[in-house]
Amino acid sequence: MTEPRAISLWFDQLAADPRTAATGPDPLAPRPSLDGDTQADVVVVGAGLTGLWTAYYLLEADPSLDVIVVEQEIAGFGASGRNGGWCSALFPTSPEGLARRHGRDAALAMRAAMRDTVVEVGGVAAAEEIDCDFAYGGTVTLARTRPQLARLSAEADGSMLWGDEVHLLDAAGVARHVVADGVIGGTWTPDCARLQPARLVRGLADVVTARGARLVERTRALRLSPRAVVTDQGTVRARTVVRATEAWTSQLPGSRRDVAPVYSLMIATEPLSAAFWAEAGLARGQTFTDGRHLIVYGQRTSDDRIAFGGRGAPYHWGSEIRPGFDHDDRVAEHLRAALVDLFPGAAGARITHAWGGPIAIPRDWHASVGYDEDTQTAWAGGYVGDGVATSNLAGRTIADLVTGSNSPLVRLPWVGHRSPSWEPEPLRWAGITAGLRGAALADVEERITGRPSRVARALAPMLGH
């Protein structure tokens, strides 16, 4: 396994933070592996946020349940401990897309549930005393070209139809949140919080184990089937099996084409000076992005770094996931250049961390959660990088489905959704690679022409729009 401190800035901070001293001399030391065959009421495969939220809400609903969580590395090893720290109301399928598939009322309910989920995460973190730097600062999106501003204006106008609060800003309005180079306007929404994801996921692991869940680490699930999970350390037999493996779903037998694991990479600067932040802003924990097609995202961390990430890493043939893929010097340099382009004052800052990880992309860009009553198996995932909040909604929904609660959550439109399988290689590689390169080309086209990209219009069906 990767040395835990090297997984991400977030894990490195966790290991060095005196706030974690209460958990023992090494807060990242793996818990014991499974010790032979065992039985439980529920076995959850994957100790990321989806799996741990599922365990948390199952035990909230019925504290007598015997829940075991199986993790092949350590809790939070995957996307849950590597992401950009946005707990947002974003959902990979647009409300217009949800309405086309499921109806307007269903789309409205999904949007309301996502907004509520941001508040729920902060509430649980506070109630359980999980110190994860949660700051409810919203998201500011920058427009630096006329086509970007036109898109953001249309999104702001359309947001009110779905109950979302998105404010269109001029350049001065953006500057009240953040001062970046070349900004001509933008938007702000309150429905996002900045947090430190490793503190959230590791804190949640401590909470669920304190409530009686068994968490076994360094235990790899080899095969999932109704009422049993075969691992490299023994077999877990249970009434209910929950798959919470996100991008690693593609590594399970028979599931290689269920999702495509596409890497998103990040960098972090050294802590920046008070003078820099007096100019740049982001004083209330706002997250930030801009209107380009090749997505970037960032936050001001609690220790005054910029953590900045984006897409653009190559898709790897056959949906491979390997440790060497979580860093790419070319992409890291591209991210550094993009960061300095936004904040020229950070040009001399040292980049102290570079990391990444795979996100799960379904063929139709539609996240899903579900439960098969006949086999008593449940699943959730396909978040396309928007999983910090969505995983909480997934955990609550799975708990309601498994325990038979007839809550509004079990009627949301993503419940029971089945995405089509990805094409076999080489079609899958060609399509995903074309989408990544096309998004970068579309941004260049718009900078040169000042007009909306024709390339982007052509790519829209590939991006789930």
C-alpha positions as CSV (number, residue, x, y, z in Angstrom):
1,M,0.0,0.0,0.0
2,T,1.0,3.6,-0.6
3,E,2.6,5.1,2.6
4,P,-0.5,6.8,4.2
5,R,1.0,10.2,4.5
6,A,1.7,10.2,0.7
7,I,-1.9,9.6,-0.3
8,S,-2.7,13.3,-0.3
9,L,-2.1,16.6,1.4
10,W,-5.1,15.8,3.6
11,F,-3.6,12.5,4.9
12,D,-0.3,14.3,5.4
13,Q,-2.0,17.0,7.5
14,L,-3.8,14.3,9.5
15,A,-0.7,12.5,10.4
16,A,1.1,15.7,11.5
17,D,-1.9,17.3,13.3
18,P,-1.9,17.4,17.1
19,R,-5.7,17.3,17.0
20,T,-5.4,13.6,16.0
21,A,-3.2,12.7,19.0
22,A,-6.1,11.4,20.9
23,T,-6.5,8.5,18.5
24,G,-3.1,7.1,19.4
25,P,0.5,7.5,18.3
26,D,-0.2,6.9,14.6
27,P,-3.7,8.0,13.5
28,L,-3.2,6.3,10.1
29,A,-2.2,2.9,11.5
30,P,-4.3,0.2,9.8
31,R,-6.9,-1.5,11.9
32,P,-6.7,-5.3,12.1
33,S,-7.6,-7.4,9.0
34,L,-10.4,-9.9,8.9
35,D,-9.4,-12.9,10.9
36,G,-11.0,-15.8,9.0
37,D,-14.7,-16.4,8.2
38,T,-17.4,-14.5,10.1
39,Q,-21.0,-13.5,10.0
40,A,-22.9,-10.2,10.3
41,D,-26.3,-8.7,9.6
42,V,-24.9,-6.3,7.0
43,V,-21.5,-6.3,5.2
44,V,-20.4,-3.1,3.6
45,V,-17.6,-3.3,1.0
46,G,-15.6,-0.1,1.0
47,A,-14.7,2.2,3.9
48,G,-14.9,5.5,2.0
49,L,-17.6,8.0,2.7
50,T,-20.4,6.0,1.0
51,G,-19.6,2.9,3.1
52,L,-19.1,4.7,6.3
53,W,-22.2,6.9,6.0
54,T,-24.2,3.7,5.2
55,A,-22.9,2.1,8.4
56,Y,-23.6,5.3,10.4
57,Y,-27.2,5.6,9.3
58,L,-27.9,1.9,9.6
59,L,-26.8,2.0,13.3
60,E,-28.8,5.2,13.8
61,A,-31.9,3.3,12.5
62,D,-31.2,0.1,14.4
63,P,-28.3,0.1,17.0
64,S,-28.6,-3.7,17.4
65,L,-27.5,-4.4,13.8
66,D,-24.2,-6.2,13.5
67,V,-22.4,-4.2,10.7
68,I,-19.0,-5.1,9.3
69,V,-17.2,-2.8,6.9
70,V,-14.5,-4.4,4.7
71,E,-11.7,-2.2,3.3
72,Q,-8.8,-3.3,1.1
73,E,-6.5,-0.6,2.3
74,I,-7.4,1.9,5.1
75,A,-10.5,4.0,5.6
76,G,-10.6,6.9,3.2
77,F,-7.8,5.5,0.9
78,G,-9.8,6.2,-2.3
79,A,-11.5,9.3,-3.5
80,S,-12.9,10.1,0.0
81,G,-9.3,11.0,1.2
82,R,-8.0,12.5,-2.1
83,N,-10.7,14.9,-3.3
84,G,-10.8,18.7,-3.4
85,G,-12.8,19.1,-0.2
86,W,-16.0,20.4,-1.7
87,C,-19.2,19.3,0.1
88,S,-21.5,20.7,-2.5
89,A,-25.1,20.3,-3.8
90,L,-23.7,19.4,-7.3
91,F,-25.1,16.3,-8.9
92,P,-23.6,14.9,-12.1
93,T,-26.9,14.9,-14.0
94,S,-28.4,18.4,-14.6
95,P,-31.9,19.1,-13.3
96,E,-33.0,19.4,-16.9
97,G,-31.6,15.9,-17.6
98,L,-33.4,14.5,-14.5
99,A,-36.6,16.1,-15.6
100,R,-36.4,14.6,-19.1
101,R,-35.8,11.1,-17.6
102,H,-37.9,11.2,-14.4
103,G,-40.3,14.3,-14.6
104,R,-40.1,17.8,-13.1
105,D,-41.3,16.9,-9.6
106,A,-38.6,14.2,-9.3
107,A,-35.9,16.7,-10.5
108,L,-37.1,19.3,-7.9
109,A,-37.0,16.7,-5.1
110,M,-33.5,15.6,-6.1
111,R,-32.2,19.2,-6.1
112,A,-33.8,19.9,-2.7
113,A,-32.3,16.7,-1.3
114,M,-28.8,17.7,-2.5
115,R,-29.1,21.1,-0.9
116,D,-30.3,19.6,2.4
117,T,-27.4,17.1,2.3
118,V,-24.8,19.8,2.6
119,V,-26.4,21.0,5.8
120,E,-26.7,17.4,7.0
121,V,-23.0,16.7,6.6
122,G,-22.1,19.8,8.6
123,G,-24.7,19.0,11.3
124,V,-23.4,15.4,11.8
125,A,-19.8,16.6,11.9
126,A,-20.7,19.1,14.6
127,A,-22.9,16.6,16.5
128,E,-20.2,13.9,16.4
129,E,-17.4,16.4,17.1
130,I,-15.6,15.5,13.8
131,D,-13.2,18.4,13.4
132,C,-13.0,18.6,9.6
133,D,-12.6,22.3,9.0
134,F,-16.2,22.6,7.8
135,A,-16.9,26.1,6.5
136,Y,-20.2,26.9,4.8
137,G,-18.8,29.5,2.4
138,G,-20.5,28.6,-0.9
139,T,-18.9,28.4,-4.3
140,V,-17.8,31.3,-6.5
141,T,-17.5,30.5,-10.2
142,L,-15.3,32.9,-12.3
143,A,-16.0,34.0,-15.8
144,R,-12.9,35.1,-17.7
145,T,-14.2,35.1,-21.3
146,R,-17.5,36.2,-22.8
147,P,-18.6,32.6,-23.6
148,Q,-18.0,31.6,-20.0
149,L,-20.0,34.6,-18.7
150,A,-22.9,33.8,-21.1
151,R,-23.0,30.1,-19.8
152,L,-22.9,31.2,-16.2
153,S,-25.6,33.8,-16.8
154,A,-27.9,31.1,-18.4
155,E,-27.2,28.8,-15.5
156,A,-28.1,31.5,-13.0
157,D,-31.3,32.3,-14.8
158,G,-32.3,28.6,-15.0
159,S,-31.4,27.8,-11.4
160,M,-34.5,29.4,-9.9
161,L,-36.7,26.9,-11.9
162,W,-35.2,24.2,-9.7
163,G,-35.1,25.9,-6.3
164,D,-31.4,26.5,-6.5
165,E,-29.9,29.8,-5.3
166,V,-27.3,31.1,-7.8
167,H,-26.4,34.8,-7.9
168,L,-25.0,36.4,-11.1
169,L,-22.2,38.7,-10.2
170,D,-20.3,41.4,-12.1
171,A,-16.5,41.7,-11.6
172,A,-16.9,43.8,-8.5
173,G,-19.3,41.2,-7.0
174,V,-16.8,38.4,-7.7
175,A,-14.1,40.4,-6.0
176,R,-16.1,40.5,-2.8
177,H,-15.4,36.7,-2.7
178,V,-12.1,36.3,-4.5
179,V,-9.8,38.5,-6.5
180,A,-8.4,36.6,-9.5
181,D,-6.8,37.7,-12.7
182,G,-8.9,38.5,-15.8
183,V,-12.3,38.1,-14.2
184,I,-15.2,39.8,-16.0
185,G,-18.0,38.3,-13.9
186,G,-19.2,35.1,-12.3
187,T,-21.7,33.5,-10.0
188,W,-22.0,32.5,-6.3
189,T,-24.1,29.9,-4.7
190,P,-24.3,29.2,-0.9
191,D,-24.8,25.5,-1.4
192,C,-21.3,24.3,-0.8
193,A,-19.0,23.9,2.2
194,R,-15.2,23.6,2.3
195,L,-13.8,20.8,4.4
196,Q,-10.8,18.7,5.0
197,P,-11.9,15.3,3.6
198,A,-9.5,13.0,5.4
199,R,-10.5,14.4,8.7
200,L,-14.1,13.8,7.8
201,V,-13.7,10.2,6.6
202,R,-11.3,9.1,9.3
203,G,-13.4,10.8,12.0
204,L,-16.5,9.1,10.7
205,A,-14.6,5.7,10.8
206,D,-13.9,6.4,14.5
207,V,-17.6,7.2,15.1
208,V,-19.0,4.1,13.5
209,T,-16.6,1.8,15.2
210,A,-17.3,3.4,18.6
211,R,-21.0,2.6,17.9
212,G,-20.2,-1.1,17.4
213,A,-19.5,-1.5,13.7
214,R,-16.6,-3.7,12.9
215,L,-14.1,-2.1,10.4
216,V,-11.5,-4.5,9.0
217,E,-8.7,-2.9,6.9
218,R,-6.1,-4.4,4.6
219,T,-8.8,-6.9,3.6
220,R,-9.5,-7.2,-0.1
221,A,-13.0,-8.2,-1.4
222,L,-12.5,-10.7,-4.2
223,R,-16.1,-11.5,-5.0
224,L,-19.5,-10.1,-4.0
225,S,-22.6,-12.2,-4.2
226,P,-26.0,-12.3,-2.4
227,R,-25.4,-12.9,1.3
228,A,-21.7,-13.4,1.1
229,V,-18.4,-11.5,0.4
230,V,-15.3,-13.5,-0.3
231,T,-12.1,-11.7,0.7
232,D,-8.5,-12.6,0.8
233,Q,-8.7,-13.1,4.5
234,G,-11.9,-15.1,4.8
235,T,-15.6,-15.1,3.9
236,V,-18.2,-12.7,5.4
237,R,-21.7,-14.1,5.3
238,A,-24.5,-11.6,5.9
239,R,-28.2,-11.1,5.3
240,T,-27.4,-7.8,3.3
241,V,-24.4,-7.0,1.1
242,V,-23.7,-3.3,0.3
243,R,-21.3,-2.4,-2.5
244,A,-19.7,1.0,-1.8
245,T,-16.6,0.7,-4.0
246,E,-17.0,3.8,-6.4
247,A,-14.2,3.8,-9.0
248,W,-12.9,0.4,-7.7
249,T,-16.1,-1.2,-8.8
250,S,-14.4,-1.5,-12.2
251,Q,-11.9,-3.9,-10.6
252,L,-14.5,-6.4,-9.4
253,P,-15.2,-9.5,-11.4
254,G,-17.9,-8.9,-14.0
255,S,-18.0,-5.1,-13.3
256,R,-15.2,-3.8,-15.5
257,R,-17.5,-1.9,-17.8
258,D,-19.9,-0.6,-15.1
259,V,-18.0,2.6,-14.5
260,A,-14.9,4.2,-16.1
261,P,-12.2,5.2,-13.5
262,V,-10.9,8.6,-14.7
263,Y,-8.2,10.3,-12.7
264,S,-8.6,13.8,-11.3
265,L,-5.3,15.3,-10.0
266,M,-4.4,18.0,-7.5
267,I,-1.6,20.2,-6.2
268,A,-1.2,22.2,-3.1
269,T,1.0,25.2,-2.4
270,E,2.9,26.0,0.8
271,P,1.0,28.2,3.2
272,L,0.7,31.6,1.7
273,S,1.3,34.9,3.4
274,A,-1.3,37.1,5.1
275,A,-0.5,39.8,2.5
276,F,-1.4,37.4,-0.3
277,W,-4.7,36.4,1.3
278,A,-5.6,40.1,2.1
279,E,-5.6,40.6,-1.7
280,A,-7.0,37.3,-2.8
281,G,-9.8,36.8,-0.4
282,L,-11.7,33.5,0.1
283,A,-11.9,34.6,3.8
284,R,-15.1,32.7,4.6
285,G,-14.1,29.3,3.2
286,Q,-15.5,29.8,-0.3
287,T,-14.6,27.1,-2.8
288,F,-13.8,28.4,-6.3
289,T,-13.8,27.3,-9.9
290,D,-14.3,29.0,-13.3
291,G,-16.3,28.5,-16.4
292,R,-13.9,26.6,-18.6
293,H,-14.9,23.2,-20.1
294,L,-11.9,21.3,-18.7
295,I,-12.9,21.4,-15.0
296,V,-10.8,23.0,-12.3
297,Y,-11.6,23.4,-8.6
298,G,-9.9,24.9,-5.6
299,Q,-10.1,25.9,-2.0
300,R,-8.2,28.0,0.6
301,T,-7.3,25.4,3.2
302,S,-7.5,26.1,7.0
303,D,-3.7,26.5,7.1
304,D,-3.8,29.1,4.2
305,R,-2.7,26.9,1.3
306,I,-4.4,26.8,-2.1
307,A,-5.5,23.2,-2.9
308,F,-6.2,23.2,-6.6
309,G,-7.2,20.4,-8.9
310,G,-8.6,19.5,-12.3
311,R,-9.3,17.0,-14.9
312,G,-7.0,16.3,-17.8
313,A,-5.1,13.2,-16.7
314,P,-5.2,10.4,-19.3
315,Y,-7.7,7.6,-19.1
316,H,-5.9,4.3,-18.8
317,W,-6.6,1.4,-21.1
318,G,-8.9,-1.3,-19.7
319,S,-10.0,0.8,-16.7
320,E,-6.8,0.1,-14.9
321,I,-6.2,1.6,-11.4
322,R,-2.6,1.6,-10.3
323,P,-0.6,3.7,-7.7
324,G,1.6,5.3,-10.3
325,F,-1.5,6.8,-12.0
326,D,-2.2,9.2,-9.0
327,H,0.6,11.6,-10.1
328,D,1.5,12.9,-13.5
329,D,4.2,15.5,-13.8
330,R,2.8,17.0,-17.0
331,V,-0.7,17.5,-15.4
332,A,0.8,18.8,-12.2
333,E,2.7,21.5,-14.2
334,H,-0.5,22.3,-16.1
335,L,-2.3,22.8,-12.8
336,R,0.5,25.0,-11.5
337,A,0.3,27.1,-14.6
338,A,-3.5,27.4,-14.4
339,L,-3.2,28.3,-10.7
340,V,-0.7,31.1,-11.4
341,D,-2.8,32.3,-14.3
342,L,-5.6,32.8,-11.9
343,F,-3.5,34.1,-9.0
344,P,-0.2,35.7,-10.3
345,G,0.7,36.5,-6.7
346,A,1.2,32.7,-6.1
347,A,3.9,32.4,-8.9
348,G,6.7,32.0,-6.4
349,A,4.9,29.7,-4.1
350,R,6.4,26.2,-3.6
351,I,4.2,23.3,-4.6
352,T,4.4,20.9,-1.6
353,H,2.0,18.2,-2.5
354,A,0.8,16.6,-5.8
355,W,-1.7,13.7,-5.8
356,G,-4.8,12.3,-7.4
357,G,-7.2,9.4,-7.6
358,P,-9.8,7.9,-9.8
359,I,-13.4,9.0,-10.0
360,A,-16.2,6.7,-11.2
361,I,-18.0,7.9,-14.4
362,P,-21.1,5.9,-15.5
363,R,-21.8,5.8,-19.2
364,D,-24.8,8.2,-18.8
365,W,-23.2,10.4,-16.1
366,H,-26.1,9.5,-13.8
367,A,-25.2,8.6,-10.2
368,S,-27.3,5.9,-8.6
369,V,-28.3,4.1,-5.4
370,G,-30.4,1.0,-5.1
371,Y,-31.5,-2.1,-3.3
372,D,-32.6,-5.5,-4.6
373,E,-35.1,-6.9,-2.2
374,D,-34.9,-10.4,-3.6
375,T,-31.1,-10.7,-3.2
376,Q,-30.8,-8.1,-0.4
377,T,-27.9,-6.4,-2.1
378,A,-27.4,-2.6,-2.2
379,W,-25.2,-0.3,-4.1
380,A,-24.3,3.4,-4.6
381,G,-21.9,5.3,-6.7
382,G,-21.1,6.9,-10.0
383,Y,-20.7,10.4,-8.5
384,V,-18.4,11.7,-11.3
385,G,-16.3,13.6,-8.7
386,D,-19.3,15.1,-6.8
387,G,-19.3,12.5,-4.0
388,V,-18.5,14.3,-0.7
389,A,-22.1,15.3,-0.1
390,T,-23.8,12.7,-2.5
391,S,-22.2,9.9,-0.5
392,N,-24.1,11.1,2.6
393,L,-27.4,11.0,0.7
394,A,-26.5,7.6,-0.5
395,G,-25.8,6.3,3.0
396,R,-29.1,7.6,4.3
397,T,-31.0,6.2,1.4
398,I,-29.4,2.7,1.6
399,A,-30.2,2.6,5.3
400,D,-33.8,3.5,4.6
401,L,-34.0,0.9,1.8
402,V,-32.4,-1.9,3.9
403,T,-34.5,-1.2,7.0
404,G,-37.7,-0.8,5.1
405,S,-38.3,2.9,5.9
406,N,-40.8,4.5,3.5
407,S,-39.0,7.8,3.6
408,P,-39.0,10.4,0.8
409,L,-35.4,9.5,0.1
410,V,-36.3,6.1,-1.3
411,R,-38.5,7.8,-3.9
412,L,-35.8,10.1,-5.3
413,P,-35.2,9.6,-9.0
414,W,-31.7,8.2,-8.7
415,V,-33.0,5.2,-6.6
416,G,-32.9,2.1,-8.7
417,H,-31.3,3.8,-11.7
418,R,-29.2,1.5,-13.8
419,S,-26.6,3.0,-16.1
420,P,-25.7,1.3,-19.4
421,S,-22.4,-0.4,-19.6
422,W,-19.4,1.3,-21.2
423,E,-18.3,0.1,-24.6
424,P,-15.4,-2.4,-24.7
425,E,-11.9,-1.2,-25.6
426,P,-10.8,0.4,-27.8
427,L,-14.1,2.3,-28.2
428,R,-14.1,3.2,-24.5
429,W,-10.6,4.5,-24.5
430,A,-11.2,6.5,-27.7
431,G,-14.4,8.1,-26.5
432,I,-13.1,9.1,-23.1
433,T,-9.8,10.4,-24.5
434,A,-11.6,12.4,-27.2
435,G,-13.8,13.9,-24.5
436,L,-10.8,15.0,-22.4
437,R,-8.9,16.4,-25.3
438,G,-12.0,18.0,-26.8
439,A,-12.7,19.9,-23.6
440,A,-9.2,21.4,-23.6
441,L,-9.5,22.3,-27.3
442,A,-12.9,23.9,-26.6
443,D,-11.3,26.2,-24.0
444,V,-8.6,27.2,-26.5
445,E,-11.2,27.9,-29.2
446,E,-13.2,30.2,-26.9
447,R,-10.1,32.1,-25.8
448,I,-9.1,32.7,-29.5
449,T,-12.5,33.4,-31.0
450,G,-14.4,34.9,-28.1
451,R,-17.4,32.8,-29.2
452,P,-19.0,29.7,-27.7
453,S,-17.1,26.6,-28.8
454,R,-18.4,24.4,-31.6
455,V,-16.2,21.6,-30.3
456,A,-18.0,21.8,-26.9
457,R,-21.4,21.6,-28.6
458,A,-20.3,18.5,-30.4
459,L,-19.0,16.9,-27.1
460,A,-22.2,17.6,-25.1
461,P,-23.7,14.1,-25.6
462,M,-20.5,12.5,-24.5
463,L,-20.5,14.5,-21.2
464,G,-24.1,13.5,-20.2
465,H,-25.7,16.8,-21.2
